[in-house]
Amino acid sequence: MAKTVKFTIGGREYSLKGDNEALLNRAANDVNNIYTKIQESYPDESISTISVLTALNIAEKSINEKQQIEVDENYLVEQINKMTDYLSKVMRYDKFYENE
């Protein structure tokens, strides 16, 4: 059941409905932390500029994480294929010597 969650980002209060209150709070906290860091680095920028920079920062982080997941998945597939090849060779070797 959707629950209304209140949170603050950049000093402004927001309300959002969602099923996972803990996840919404965590997401809001992450966004607020990034927003605050950018705002401190660029104190003369407008709220809209800070918001866009925050969104771009989050998007870049998401893309980097997706790319890392792809690299990790490819590595795991490669390792599993190596293990499968090794086990196939061992099984063929064992079958060869069983038949003698």
C-alpha positions as CSV (number, residue, x, y, z in Angstrom):
1,M,0.0,0.0,0.0
2,A,1.4,3.4,-1.0
3,K,2.4,5.6,1.9
4,T,3.1,9.3,1.8
5,V,6.7,10.2,2.7
6,K,7.8,13.7,3.4
7,F,11.4,14.7,2.8
8,T,13.6,17.7,2.3
9,I,15.9,18.4,-0.7
10,G,17.8,21.6,-0.9
11,G,15.8,23.1,1.9
12,R,12.5,22.5,0.3
13,E,9.9,20.0,1.6
14,Y,8.4,17.4,-0.7
15,S,5.8,14.7,-0.3
16,L,5.8,11.5,-2.4
17,K,3.7,8.4,-2.3
18,G,5.4,5.1,-2.6
19,D,5.3,1.5,-1.4
20,N,8.8,1.4,0.1
21,E,9.3,4.1,2.6
22,A,12.9,3.2,3.5
23,L,13.9,3.2,-0.2
24,L,12.2,6.6,-0.8
25,N,14.0,8.1,2.3
26,R,17.3,6.7,1.2
27,A,16.8,8.1,-2.4
28,A,15.8,11.5,-1.0
29,N,18.8,11.6,1.3
30,D,21.2,10.7,-1.6
31,V,19.6,13.4,-3.8
32,N,19.8,15.9,-1.0
33,N,23.4,15.1,-0.3
34,I,24.4,15.6,-3.9
35,Y,22.3,18.7,-4.2
36,T,23.9,20.2,-1.1
37,K,27.5,19.5,-2.3
38,I,26.8,21.1,-5.7
39,Q,25.1,24.0,-4.1
40,E,28.1,24.6,-1.8
41,S,30.4,24.4,-4.8
42,Y,28.3,26.8,-6.9
43,P,26.6,29.1,-4.3
44,D,25.7,31.7,-7.0
45,E,23.8,29.3,-9.3
46,S,20.1,29.2,-9.5
47,I,17.9,26.4,-8.0
48,S,17.2,25.1,-11.5
49,T,20.9,24.9,-12.4
50,I,21.7,23.2,-9.2
51,S,18.8,20.8,-9.8
52,V,20.0,20.0,-13.4
53,L,23.6,19.5,-12.2
54,T,22.2,17.1,-9.5
55,A,20.2,15.2,-12.0
56,L,23.3,14.9,-14.3
57,N,25.4,13.8,-11.4
58,I,23.0,11.0,-10.5
59,A,22.6,10.0,-14.1
60,E,26.4,9.8,-14.6
61,K,26.7,7.7,-11.4
62,S,23.9,5.3,-12.6
63,I,25.6,4.9,-16.0
64,N,28.9,4.2,-14.4
65,E,27.3,1.6,-12.2
66,K,25.5,-0.1,-15.1
67,Q,28.8,-0.2,-17.1
68,Q,30.6,-1.8,-14.1
69,I,27.8,-4.4,-13.8
70,E,28.3,-5.2,-17.4
71,V,32.1,-5.6,-17.0
72,D,31.5,-7.8,-13.9
73,E,28.9,-9.9,-15.7
74,N,31.3,-10.4,-18.7
75,Y,34.1,-11.4,-16.3
76,L,31.8,-13.9,-14.5
77,V,30.7,-15.4,-17.8
78,E,34.3,-15.8,-18.9
79,Q,35.3,-17.5,-15.7
80,I,32.3,-19.8,-15.8
81,N,33.1,-20.8,-19.4
82,K,36.7,-21.5,-18.3
83,M,35.5,-23.7,-15.4
84,T,33.0,-25.5,-17.7
85,D,35.8,-26.2,-20.2
86,Y,38.1,-27.5,-17.5
87,L,35.4,-29.7,-16.0
88,S,34.5,-31.1,-19.5
89,K,38.2,-32.0,-20.0
90,V,38.4,-33.7,-16.6
91,M,35.2,-35.7,-17.3
92,R,36.5,-36.8,-20.7
93,Y,39.8,-37.8,-19.1
94,D,38.1,-39.8,-16.4
95,K,35.8,-41.5,-18.9
96,F,38.9,-42.4,-21.0
97,Y,40.6,-44.1,-18.1
98,E,37.3,-45.8,-16.9
99,N,37.1,-47.7,-20.2
100,E,40.6,-49.2,-19.9
